[in-house]
Every structure is written in C-alpha cells, then in structure tokens.
Amino acid sequence: MGAADYIENNHLDGPLFNAYSWGGYLMWRLPWLPVSIDGRTNLYGPAALARRHNTMNAGPGWAHDPTLRAAHLVLIAPDDPFNRRAPGPPLLSRSLHHQLSVLFVPQGHCSAGGQRVS
C-alpha cells in the first residue's frame, strides 16, 4: 500500500514492471497504470512468462527484457534477485525503499529521489 500511495501522491506514470503477485492489486488500486503482469497468465503466453521468470531472477540477458526496458516504474520486493542486480544510474534510480517493496524510476522520470519509508 505504501508504494501505491507513493506512486499516486507523486503522480508517477507507467507502464509498470511489477512483481507477479502484486499485479491484480495494482490494477485495482492504480487503475490508470498499466501493469506488466497479473494473475491472468493465459494472456501472456509461455515465452513471455519464461522471459519474465528469467528477468525477475536476474538470469542471462535479464536487462534486455523488452517489458522491463519499456517500463517507467519498476516495483518489486526487496528480496527479489532482480533487486540485487538492478542497474543503478543512469538506467534506474531507487526512488522508494519500503520494508515490503522497492520502487525504481528510470533516470529522467519524475521521482522524489531516494525516499525511505518504513
């Protein structure tokens, strides 16, 4: 909820590259913000799901995922392998670090810059 509030209060725009398990909630909470995935896996297909799994686990070539590269926001859990490998500036800036989520904003997009919320 804290990350969704932050996105809304700072008028951040998408598309959003998000954790799989949060897609449905984010679609409900931030209906104007396109999510990258939700529980309707049949809409995405096996190739996209495999690429997604590779990206979230920081597998080979993860940084070239077209869905990730098109995202204006990246919202993931702090313990996701992706979080440990996420590129820093100039590609991504950690905009919000919460105990349950980490929000990255690509360099040059609106961000309050490094806010930490507990």
N, CA, C and O atoms as a MOPAC input file, in Angstrom:
PM7 MOZYME 1SCF
protein

 N      0.81800 1    -1.19000 1     0.00000 1
 C      0.00000 1     0.00000 1     0.00000 1
 C      0.86300 1     1.25500 1     0.00000 1
 O      0.50900 1     2.25500 1    -0.62400 1
 N      1.99700 1     1.20600 1     0.70000 1
 C      2.85200 1     2.38200 1     0.75600 1
 C      3.38900 1     2.77800 1    -0.60800 1
 O      3.43000 1     3.96400 1    -0.93700 1
 N      3.79900 1     1.80200 1    -1.40300 1
 C      4.31100 1     2.10600 1    -2.73900 1
 C      3.20200 1     2.63700 1    -3.63500 1
 O      3.43100 1     3.56700 1    -4.40900 1
 N      2.00400 1     2.06600 1    -3.54700 1
 C      0.87100 1     2.55300 1    -4.34800 1
 C      0.53700 1     3.98200 1    -3.95800 1
 O      0.27100 1     4.81200 1    -4.82700 1
 N      0.54600 1     4.28000 1    -2.66500 1
 C      0.30600 1     5.65600 1    -2.21500 1
 C      1.37000 1     6.59400 1    -2.76700 1
 O      1.05700 1     7.69400 1    -3.22300 1
 N      2.62400 1     6.16100 1    -2.72700 1
 C      3.73000 1     6.97700 1    -3.23400 1
 C      3.56600 1     7.27300 1    -4.72000 1
 O      3.74500 1     8.40700 1    -5.16400 1
 N      3.22300 1     6.23700 1    -5.48200 1
 C      3.01400 1     6.40900 1    -6.92800 1
 C      1.88700 1     7.39800 1    -7.17900 1
 O      2.01800 1     8.30100 1    -8.00500 1
 N      0.78300 1     7.22900 1    -6.46700 1
 C     -0.36200 1     8.12200 1    -6.65300 1
 C     -0.04700 1     9.54300 1    -6.20900 1
 O     -0.33100 1    10.49000 1    -6.94100 1
 N      0.52800 1     9.71100 1    -5.03700 1
 C      0.80300 1    11.04800 1    -4.49800 1
 C      1.83300 1    11.81800 1    -5.30600 1
 O      1.82200 1    13.04900 1    -5.31500 1
 N      2.72600 1    11.10300 1    -5.98400 1
 C      3.75500 1    11.76400 1    -6.79500 1
 C      3.40400 1    11.79000 1    -8.27700 1
 O      4.21800 1    12.19200 1    -9.10900 1
 N      2.19200 1    11.36000 1    -8.60000 1
 C      1.68400 1    11.40600 1    -9.97600 1
 C      2.63200 1    10.71900 1   -10.96200 1
 O      2.89400 1    11.23700 1   -12.04700 1
 N      3.14200 1     9.54600 1   -10.56900 1
 C      4.04500 1     8.80600 1   -11.42900 1
 C      3.23800 1     8.04800 1   -12.47800 1
 O      2.12500 1     7.59300 1   -12.21500 1
 N      3.81100 1     7.92300 1   -13.65400 1
 C      3.10600 1     7.26200 1   -14.75400 1
 C      3.77900 1     5.94900 1   -15.12000 1
 O      4.92500 1     5.69800 1   -14.74800 1
 N      3.06000 1     5.12600 1   -15.84300 1
 C      3.54600 1     3.81000 1   -16.25700 1
 C      3.98800 1     3.83400 1   -17.69500 1
 O      4.11500 1     4.89200 1   -18.31200 1
 N      4.21600 1     2.66800 1   -18.21100 1
 C      3.86400 1     1.36200 1   -17.67000 1
 C      4.75200 1     0.95300 1   -16.50100 1
 O      5.83600 1     1.49200 1   -16.27900 1
 N      4.23600 1    -0.02500 1   -15.76900 1
 C      4.86100 1    -0.50800 1   -14.55900 1
 C      5.35600 1    -1.93500 1   -14.75500 1
 O      4.61000 1    -2.79200 1   -15.22700 1
 N      6.60000 1    -2.19000 1   -14.39800 1
 C      7.13000 1    -3.54900 1   -14.34200 1
 C      7.00800 1    -3.95100 1   -12.88400 1
 O      7.68400 1    -3.39200 1   -12.02100 1
 N      6.14400 1    -4.92200 1   -12.60900 1
 C      5.80000 1    -5.23900 1   -11.23400 1
 C      6.00000 1    -6.70600 1   -10.90100 1
 O      6.11900 1    -7.55900 1   -11.78000 1
 N      6.03200 1    -6.97100 1    -9.60400 1
 C      6.07000 1    -8.34400 1    -9.11700 1
 C      4.76700 1    -9.03500 1    -9.51700 1
 O      3.69200 1    -8.43900 1    -9.44100 1
 N      4.86800 1   -10.27700 1    -9.93600 1
 C      3.71500 1   -11.05500 1   -10.40200 1
 C      2.55900 1   -11.04300 1    -9.40100 1
 O      1.41200 1   -10.79800 1    -9.77400 1
 N      2.86100 1   -11.30500 1    -8.15000 1
 C      1.80800 1   -11.44000 1    -7.14500 1
 C      1.11100 1   -10.12700 1    -6.81700 1
 O      0.07500 1   -10.13800 1    -6.15100 1
 N      1.64500 1    -9.00300 1    -7.26300 1
 C      1.03200 1    -7.70900 1    -6.96300 1
 C      0.18700 1    -7.16400 1    -8.11100 1
 O     -0.49400 1    -6.15200 1    -7.94300 1
 N      0.21800 1    -7.81100 1    -9.26800 1
 C     -0.45100 1    -7.27600 1   -10.44800 1
 C     -1.93600 1    -7.00100 1   -10.25300 1
 O     -2.41600 1    -5.92200 1   -10.59900 1
 N     -2.66100 1    -7.95700 1    -9.70800 1
 C     -4.09800 1    -7.78100 1    -9.50800 1
 C     -4.41400 1    -6.62800 1    -8.57000 1
 O     -5.29900 1    -5.81700 1    -8.84400 1
 N     -3.68300 1    -6.55800 1    -7.45800 1
 C     -3.89000 1    -5.45800 1    -6.51700 1
 C     -3.59100 1    -4.11900 1    -7.17600 1
 O     -4.36300 1    -3.17000 1    -7.03700 1
 N     -2.48000 1    -4.03800 1    -7.89100 1
 C     -2.09800 1    -2.77300 1    -8.51700 1
 C     -3.09500 1    -2.34300 1    -9.58500 1
 O     -3.36200 1    -1.15300 1    -9.74900 1
 N     -3.64500 1    -3.31200 1   -10.30900 1
 C     -4.67700 1    -2.97000 1   -11.30500 1
 C     -5.90200 1    -2.36700 1   -10.62300 1
 O     -6.52500 1    -1.44900 1   -11.15600 1
 N     -6.24100 1    -2.87900 1    -9.45800 1
 C     -7.38000 1    -2.36500 1    -8.71200 1
 C     -7.05500 1    -1.02200 1    -8.06000 1
 O     -7.85300 1    -0.08700 1    -8.13000 1
 N     -5.88600 1    -0.92600 1    -7.42900 1
 C     -5.51700 1     0.27000 1    -6.66200 1
 C     -5.11700 1     1.44900 1    -7.53500 1
 O     -5.39300 1     2.59900 1    -7.19300 1
 N     -4.46500 1     1.16800 1    -8.66600 1
 C     -3.98800 1     2.22000 1    -9.58000 1
 C     -4.48700 1     1.90800 1   -10.98900 1
 O     -3.68400 1     1.57300 1   -11.86000 1
 N     -5.78800 1     2.01200 1   -11.23200 1
 C     -6.36500 1     1.53500 1   -12.49300 1
 C     -5.84600 1     2.23100 1   -13.75700 1
 O     -5.97100 1     1.67000 1   -14.84600 1
 N     -5.28500 1     3.39900 1   -13.65200 1
 C     -4.74800 1     4.11800 1   -14.81600 1
 C     -3.34100 1     3.65500 1   -15.18800 1
 O     -2.82200 1     4.02800 1   -16.24000 1
 N     -2.73200 1     2.85400 1   -14.34100 1
 C     -1.33600 1     2.47200 1   -14.51400 1
 C     -1.23300 1     1.06300 1   -15.09800 1
 O     -1.57100 1     0.09800 1   -14.41300 1
 N     -0.77700 1     0.91800 1   -16.34100 1
 C     -0.63500 1    -0.42800 1   -16.91000 1
 C      0.40800 1    -1.24800 1   -16.15400 1
 O      1.52200 1    -0.78100 1   -15.91600 1
 N      0.04400 1    -2.46100 1   -15.78200 1
 C      0.97000 1    -3.37300 1   -15.11100 1
 C      1.58900 1    -4.30000 1   -16.14600 1
 O      1.05000 1    -4.47600 1   -17.23800 1
 N      2.72600 1    -4.88900 1   -15.79200 1
 C      3.40300 1    -5.78300 1   -16.73800 1
 C      2.88600 1    -7.21100 1   -16.65500 1
 O      3.00900 1    -7.97100 1   -17.61500 1
 N      2.30900 1    -7.58100 1   -15.52200 1
 C      1.80500 1    -8.94600 1   -15.35600 1
 C      0.82600 1    -8.97000 1   -14.19000 1
 O      0.91500 1    -8.17300 1   -13.25700 1
 N     -0.09800 1    -9.89800 1   -14.27500 1
 C     -1.02400 1   -10.14600 1   -13.18000 1
 C     -1.35200 1   -11.62600 1   -13.20000 1
 O     -0.73200 1   -12.38500 1   -13.94600 1
 N     -2.30300 1   -12.04600 1   -12.40600 1
 C     -2.60700 1   -13.46000 1   -12.26500 1
 C     -3.20800 1   -14.12900 1   -13.48900 1
 O     -3.36400 1   -15.35000 1   -13.50000 1
 N     -3.54600 1   -13.37500 1   -14.51000 1
 C     -4.13800 1   -13.95500 1   -15.72100 1
 C     -3.02900 1   -14.41600 1   -16.67700 1
 O     -2.86700 1   -13.85800 1   -17.76300 1
 N     -2.28300 1   -15.41700 1   -16.27200 1
 C     -1.11400 1   -15.85200 1   -17.03300 1
 C     -1.45300 1   -16.31800 1   -18.44600 1
 O     -0.59600 1   -16.26900 1   -19.32900 1
 N     -2.67600 1   -16.76300 1   -18.67400 1
 C     -3.06000 1   -17.20300 1   -20.02100 1
 C     -2.99500 1   -16.05900 1   -21.03200 1
 O     -2.93400 1   -16.31900 1   -22.23300 1
 N     -3.00600 1   -14.82000 1   -20.59200 1
 C     -2.92100 1   -13.67600 1   -21.50500 1
 C     -1.49900 1   -13.43800 1   -22.01000 1
 O     -1.31400 1   -12.78500 1   -23.03700 1
 N     -0.51100 1   -13.94900 1   -21.31500 1
 C      0.87600 1   -13.60800 1   -21.61200 1
 C      1.60700 1   -14.64500 1   -22.45300 1
 O      2.48700 1   -14.29400 1   -23.23800 1
 N      1.26200 1   -15.89300 1   -22.30200 1
 C      1.88900 1   -16.94800 1   -23.08900 1
 C      3.17200 1   -17.46100 1   -22.47100 1
 O      3.80300 1   -16.77200 1   -21.66900 1
 N      3.56100 1   -18.67900 1   -22.84600 1
 C      4.72700 1   -19.33300 1   -22.23500 1
 C      6.04400 1   -18.59600 1   -22.45300 1
 O      6.86900 1   -18.54200 1   -21.54100 1
 N      6.25800 1   -18.03600 1   -23.62400 1
 C      7.53800 1   -17.35900 1   -23.88900 1
 C      7.68200 1   -16.11400 1   -23.00600 1
 O      8.74800 1   -15.87600 1   -22.43700 1
 N      6.62200 1   -15.32900 1   -22.89500 1
 C      6.66900 1   -14.12400 1   -22.06200 1
 C      6.84300 1   -14.48700 1   -20.58800 1
 O      7.57300 1   -13.81400 1   -19.86100 1
 N      6.17900 1   -15.54000 1   -20.15600 1
 C      6.31300 1   -15.96900 1   -18.76000 1
 C      7.72400 1   -16.46900 1   -18.46300 1
 O      8.26200 1   -16.20100 1   -17.38800 1
 N      8.32600 1   -17.19000 1   -19.40300 1
 C      9.70300 1   -17.66100 1   -19.22300 1
 C     10.67200 1   -16.48100 1   -19.18000 1
 O     11.58200 1   -16.45500 1   -18.35200 1
 N     10.48000 1   -15.50800 1   -20.06800 1
 C     11.33100 1   -14.30900 1   -20.08200 1
 C     11.17300 1   -13.54700 1   -18.76700 1
 O     12.15200 1   -13.06500 1   -18.19700 1
 N      9.95500 1   -13.44700 1   -18.30000 1
 C      9.65100 1   -12.76600 1   -17.04300 1
 C     10.37100 1   -13.44900 1   -15.86800 1
 O     10.98500 1   -12.78400 1   -15.03400 1
 N     10.28500 1   -14.75900 1   -15.81800 1
 C     10.94600 1   -15.52300 1   -14.76700 1
 C     12.45900 1   -15.27900 1   -14.80500 1
 O     13.08800 1   -15.07800 1   -13.76600 1
 N     13.02200 1   -15.29800 1   -15.98100 1
 C     14.45000 1   -15.04500 1   -16.14300 1
 C     14.81600 1   -13.64500 1   -15.65100 1
 O     15.81600 1   -13.47300 1   -14.95300 1
 N     14.01800 1   -12.65300 1   -16.01100 1
 C     14.29800 1   -11.27200 1   -15.61000 1
 C     14.22000 1   -11.11500 1   -14.10200 1
 O     15.11600 1   -10.53500 1   -13.48800 1
 N     13.15800 1   -11.62600 1   -13.50300 1
 C     12.97200 1   -11.47700 1   -12.06000 1
 C     14.05400 1   -12.20500 1   -11.27300 1
 O     14.33700 1   -11.83700 1   -10.13300 1
 N     14.66100 1   -13.22400 1   -11.85900 1
 C     15.72700 1   -13.96900 1   -11.20100 1
 C     17.11000 1   -13.51400 1   -11.66600 1
 O     18.11300 1   -14.16300 1   -11.36900 1
 N     17.16000 1   -12.40200 1   -12.39500 1
 C     18.42000 1   -11.82900 1   -12.87400 1
 C     19.22400 1   -12.85300 1   -13.65600 1
 O     20.44100 1   -12.95600 1   -13.50700 1
 N     18.51900 1   -13.61100 1   -14.49800 1
 C     19.16300 1   -14.61500 1   -15.33800 1
 C     19.88300 1   -13.99000 1   -16.52400 1
 O     19.88800 1   -12.76600 1   -16.65800 1
 N     20.49000 1   -14.79600 1   -17.38300 1
 C     21.23800 1   -14.29100 1   -18.53300 1
 C     20.38900 1   -13.37700 1   -19.41100 1
 O     19.28500 1   -13.73900 1   -19.82000 1
 N     20.90900 1   -12.21000 1   -19.68800 1
 C     20.22300 1   -11.25800 1   -20.56500 1
 C     19.02600 1   -10.56700 1   -19.94400 1
 O     18.24800 1    -9.93400 1   -20.65700 1
 N     18.85800 1   -10.67000 1   -18.63500 1
 C     17.67700 1   -10.11000 1   -17.96900 1
 C     17.48700 1    -8.62300 1   -18.25800 1
 O     16.34900 1    -8.16900 1   -18.37900 1
 N     18.55300 1    -7.86500 1   -18.36800 1
 C     18.43900 1    -6.41300 1   -18.55800 1
 C     17.92000 1    -6.03400 1   -19.93700 1
 O     17.60900 1    -4.86800 1   -20.18000 1
 N     17.82400 1    -7.00300 1   -20.84500 1
 C     17.33700 1    -6.72600 1   -22.19800 1
 C     15.87100 1    -7.08200 1   -22.37500 1
 O     15.35800 1    -7.02400 1   -23.49300 1
 N     15.18600 1    -7.44800 1   -21.30200 1
 C     13.75800 1    -7.77500 1   -21.35800 1
 C     13.00300 1    -6.56000 1   -21.88900 1
 O     13.06400 1    -5.49100 1   -21.28300 1
 N     12.28700 1    -6.70100 1   -23.01600 1
 C     11.59800 1    -5.54200 1   -23.59900 1
 C     10.52500 1    -4.95300 1   -22.68900 1
 O     10.28200 1    -3.74700 1   -22.72900 1
 N      9.88700 1    -5.77600 1   -21.87800 1
 C      8.87900 1    -5.25600 1   -20.95000 1
 C      9.53900 1    -4.40400 1   -19.87700 1
 O      9.01600 1    -3.35500 1   -19.50200 1
 N     10.67500 1    -4.85100 1   -19.38700 1
 C     11.42700 1    -4.07700 1   -18.39800 1
 C     11.93000 1    -2.77900 1   -19.01700 1
 O     11.81900 1    -1.71800 1   -18.40200 1
 N     12.47300 1    -2.85000 1   -20.21100 1
 C     13.03900 1    -1.66500 1   -20.85800 1
 C     11.98100 1    -0.62300 1   -21.20800 1
 O     12.29500 1     0.56400 1   -21.30800 1
 N     10.72900 1    -1.05100 1   -21.39700 1
 C      9.63900 1    -0.12700 1   -21.71500 1
 C      9.01500 1     0.48500 1   -20.46000 1
 O      8.24700 1     1.44200 1   -20.55300 1
 N      9.33500 1    -0.05600 1   -19.30600 1
 C      8.69600 1     0.39100 1   -18.06400 1
 C      9.18900 1     1.76300 1   -17.63200 1
 O     10.36100 1     2.09800 1   -17.80300 1
 N      8.28300 1     2.54900 1   -17.07300 1
 C      8.63000 1     3.83300 1   -16.46900 1
 C      8.79900 1     3.69200 1   -14.96100 1
 O      9.38300 1     4.55500 1   -14.30500 1
 N      8.27800 1     2.58800 1   -14.42100 1
 C      8.39400 1     2.28600 1   -12.99800 1
 C      8.67300 1     0.80100 1   -12.83700 1
 O      8.16800 1    -0.01200 1   -13.61100 1
 N      9.46000 1     0.44300 1   -11.85400 1
 C      9.72400 1    -0.95600 1   -11.52300 1
 C      9.42200 1    -1.11000 1   -10.03900 1
 O     10.04500 1    -0.46000 1    -9.20000 1
 N      8.45800 1    -1.97800 1    -9.71900 1
 C      8.04900 1    -2.18800 1    -8.33900 1
 C      8.18800 1    -3.67100 1    -8.00400 1
 O      7.46900 1    -4.51200 1    -8.54400 1
 N      9.12300 1    -3.97500 1    -7.10700 1
 C      9.42900 1    -5.36500 1    -6.76400 1
 C      9.64400 1    -5.49200 1    -5.26400 1
 O      9.69500 1    -4.49200 1    -4.54800 1
 N      9.76800 1    -6.71700 1    -4.80000 1
 C     10.06100 1    -6.98200 1    -3.39500 1
 C     11.55700 1    -6.79500 1    -3.13800 1
 O     12.37200 1    -7.04600 1    -4.02500 1
 N     11.92100 1    -6.35800 1    -1.93800 1
 C     13.33800 1    -6.14500 1    -1.62400 1
 C     14.19500 1    -7.40000 1    -1.74900 1
 O     15.39100 1    -7.30100 1    -2.02000 1
 N     13.60100 1    -8.58300 1    -1.55500 1
 C     14.39500 1    -9.80500 1    -1.61000 1
 C     14.39800 1   -10.48100 1    -2.98000 1
 O     14.96100 1   -11.56600 1    -3.12300 1
 N     13.78100 1    -9.86500 1    -3.99000 1
 C     13.83100 1   -10.41700 1    -5.34500 1
 C     15.27000 1   -10.35800 1    -5.87000 1
 O     15.94400 1    -9.34500 1    -5.68700 1
 N     15.75200 1   -11.42500 1    -6.51800 1
 C     17.10800 1   -11.39100 1    -7.07800 1
 C     17.32000 1   -10.18700 1    -8.00000 1
 O     18.41800 1    -9.63200 1    -8.05200 1
 N     16.28800 1    -9.78700 1    -8.71600 1
 C     16.38700 1    -8.62100 1    -9.59900 1
 C     16.86300 1    -7.39600 1    -8.82600 1
 O     17.67900 1    -6.62600 1    -9.33200 1
 N     16.37100 1    -7.21300 1    -7.62900 1
 C     16.71900 1    -6.04600 1    -6.81600 1
 C     18.21100 1    -5.97500 1    -6.54000 1
 O     18.78300 1    -4.88600 1    -6.49800 1
 N     18.84000 1    -7.11500 1    -6.35400 1
 C     20.28600 1    -7.13300 1    -6.07700 1
 C     21.11100 1    -6.84300 1    -7.32800 1
 O     22.28100 1    -6.47400 1    -7.22500 1
 N     20.51100 1    -7.00700 1    -8.51000 1
 C     21.25400 1    -6.81000 1    -9.75200 1
 C     20.80000 1    -5.60200 1   -10.53900 1
 O     21.39500 1    -5.28300 1   -11.56900 1
 N     19.74900 1    -4.91100 1   -10.07800 1
 C     19.18700 1    -3.78500 1   -10.83800 1
 C     20.26900 1    -2.75800 1   -11.12800 1
 O     21.04800 1    -2.39500 1   -10.24700 1
 N     20.31200 1    -2.29700 1   -12.36400 1
 C     21.32200 1    -1.30000 1   -12.71400 1
 C     21.01600 1     0.02900 1   -12.03900 1
 O     19.86100 1     0.44900 1   -11.96900 1
 N     22.03100 1     0.66600 1   -11.55600 1
 C     21.85800 1     1.98400 1   -10.95200 1
 C     21.84500 1     3.05500 1   -12.02900 1
 O     21.71400 1     2.74500 1   -13.21300 1
 N     21.98000 1     4.31700 1   -11.62500 1
 C     22.00300 1     5.39900 1   -12.59700 1
 C     23.07900 1     5.13100 1   -13.64700 1
 O     24.12300 1     4.57300 1   -13.31100 1
 N     22.86400 1     5.50100 1   -14.88100 1
 C     21.76200 1     6.31800 1   -15.37400 1
 C     20.50300 1     5.53600 1   -15.74900 1
 O     19.52000 1     6.15200 1   -16.16000 1
 N     20.49000 1     4.21200 1   -15.62700 1
 C     19.31900 1     3.45900 1   -16.06900 1
 C     18.18100 1     3.51100 1   -15.06800 1
 O     17.06400 1     3.87800 1   -15.43400 1
 N     18.42700 1     3.15900 1   -13.83000 1
 C     17.37100 1     3.13600 1   -12.82400 1
 C     17.84200 1     3.84400 1   -11.55900 1
 O     18.99400 1     3.70800 1   -11.14800 1
 N     16.94100 1     4.59500 1   -10.95500 1
 C     17.20300 1     5.21500 1    -9.66900 1
 C     16.23700 1     4.64400 1    -8.65400 1
 O     15.03500 1     4.58800 1    -8.91500 1
 N     16.72200 1     4.22500 1    -7.52200 1
 C     15.85000 1     3.72000 1    -6.46000 1
 C     15.13400 1     4.92600 1    -5.87100 1
 O     15.75400 1     5.78800 1    -5.24800 1
 N     13.83700 1     4.97800 1    -6.07300 1
 C     13.05200 1     6.12100 1    -5.65400 1
 C     12.42500 1     5.91600 1    -4.28200 1
 O     12.25900 1     6.86800 1    -3.52000 1
 N     12.08000 1     4.68200 1    -3.97300 1
 C     11.42300 1     4.38500 1    -2.70700 1
 C     11.87500 1     3.01500 1    -2.24700 1
 O     11.86400 1     2.05600 1    -3.02000 1
 N     12.27200 1     2.92300 1    -0.99000 1
 C     12.61900 1     1.61900 1    -0.41900 1
 C     11.77400 1     1.45900 1     0.82100 1
 O     11.91100 1     2.20800 1     1.78900 1
 N     10.91500 1     0.49000 1     0.78100 1
 C      9.97100 1     0.20500 1     1.85100 1
 C     10.28200 1    -1.19300 1     2.34100 1
 O     10.92500 1    -1.95900 1     1.62200 1
 N      9.85400 1    -1.55100 1     3.52700 1
 C     10.16200 1    -2.89100 1     4.03600 1
 C      9.58500 1    -3.99200 1     3.17200 1
 O     10.09600 1    -5.11200 1     3.19100 1
 N      8.52800 1    -3.70700 1     2.40800 1
 C      7.89200 1    -4.71900 1     1.56800 1
 C      8.09000 1    -4.50300 1     0.08000 1
 O      7.77200 1    -5.38700 1    -0.71500 1
 N      8.60700 1    -3.34900 1    -0.31600 1
 C      8.73200 1    -3.07700 1    -1.75000 1
 C      9.85900 1    -2.10000 1    -2.03700 1
 O     10.28500 1    -1.32100 1    -1.18400 1
 N     10.32200 1    -2.17800 1    -3.28100 1
 C     11.32700 1    -1.24900 1    -3.77900 1
 C     10.79400 1    -0.71200 1    -5.09900 1
 O     10.36700 1    -1.47600 1    -5.96500 1
 N     10.82300 1     0.59500 1    -5.24300 1
 C     10.35100 1     1.24900 1    -6.46200 1
 C     11.54000 1     1.89800 1    -7.15400 1
 O     12.25300 1     2.71200 1    -6.56600 1
 N     11.74200 1     1.52400 1    -8.41800 1
 C     12.77600 1     2.13400 1    -9.24400 1
 C     12.10300 1     2.99700 1   -10.29700 1
 O     11.04200 1     2.65300 1   -10.81900 1
 N     12.73000 1     4.11500 1   -10.59900 1
 C     12.26700 1     5.01600 1   -11.63100 1
 C     13.42700 1     5.24200 1   -12.59800 1
 O     14.52500 1     5.58700 1   -12.16100 1
 N     13.21000 1     5.05500 1   -13.90800 1
 C     14.29600 1     5.32300 1   -14.84800 1
 C     14.78300 1     6.76600 1   -14.74800 1
 O     13.99600 1     7.68600 1   -14.52500 1
 N     16.05600 1     6.94400 1   -14.91000 1
 C     16.65500 1     8.27200 1   -14.86300 1
 C     15.88500 1     9.21200 1   -15.77600 1
 O     15.56200 1     8.85400 1   -16.90900 1
 N     15.58800 1    10.41200 1   -15.28900 1
 C     14.89400 1    11.40200 1   -16.09000 1
 C     13.39200 1    11.40800 1   -15.88800 1
 O     12.71500 1    12.30300 1   -16.39400 1
 N     12.84300 1    10.43100 1   -15.16200 1
 C     11.42200 1    10.43200 1   -14.86200 1
 C     11.20300 1    11.05300 1   -13.49100 1
 O     12.11700 1    11.10100 1   -12.66800 1
 N     10.00100 1    11.52000 1   -13.25500 1
 C      9.62700 1    12.15900 1   -12.00100 1
 C      9.94500 1    11.24800 1   -10.82600 1
 O      9.58300 1    10.07200 1   -10.83200 1
 N     10.60600 1    11.77800 1    -9.84100 1
 C     10.92800 1    10.99900 1    -8.64500 1
 C     11.24400 1    11.96000 1    -7.51900 1
 O     11.83900 1    13.01400 1    -7.74500 1
 N     10.85200 1    11.60400 1    -6.31700 1
 C     11.19900 1    12.41700 1    -5.15500 1
 C     12.61900 1    12.11700 1    -4.69600 1
 O     13.17200 1    12.83100 1    -3.85900 1
 N     13.20200 1    11.07100 1    -5.24000 1
 C     14.60800 1    10.79100 1    -5.04400 1
 C     14.99900 1    10.19100 1    -3.70600 1
 O     15.22900 1    10.90600 1    -2.73000 1
 N     15.06900 1     8.88000 1    -3.67300 1
 C     15.67600 1     8.20600 1    -2.54900 1
 C     14.88300 1     8.18200 1    -1.25500 1
 O     15.46000 1     7.90900 1    -0.20200 1
 N     13.60700 1     8.45300 1    -1.28700 1
 C     12.81500 1     8.43800 1    -0.07200 1
 C     12.76100 1     7.03800 1     0.51700 1
 O     12.58500 1     6.05000 1    -0.19600 1
 N     12.91200 1     6.97700 1     1.81600 1
 C     12.84000 1     5.68500 1     2.50800 1
 C     11.64200 1     5.72700 1     3.43900 1
 O     11.49600 1     6.66300 1     4.22500 1
 N     10.78800 1     4.72600 1     3.35600 1
 C      9.58000 1     4.66500 1     4.16200 1
 C      9.61300 1     3.36600 1     4.93800 1
 O      9.97100 1     2.32600 1     4.38500 1
 N      9.24600 1     3.40600 1     6.21000 1
 C      9.20100 1     2.15900 1     6.99500 1
 C      7.78000 1     1.76900 1     7.31500 1
 O      7.55100 1     0.75000 1     7.96700 1

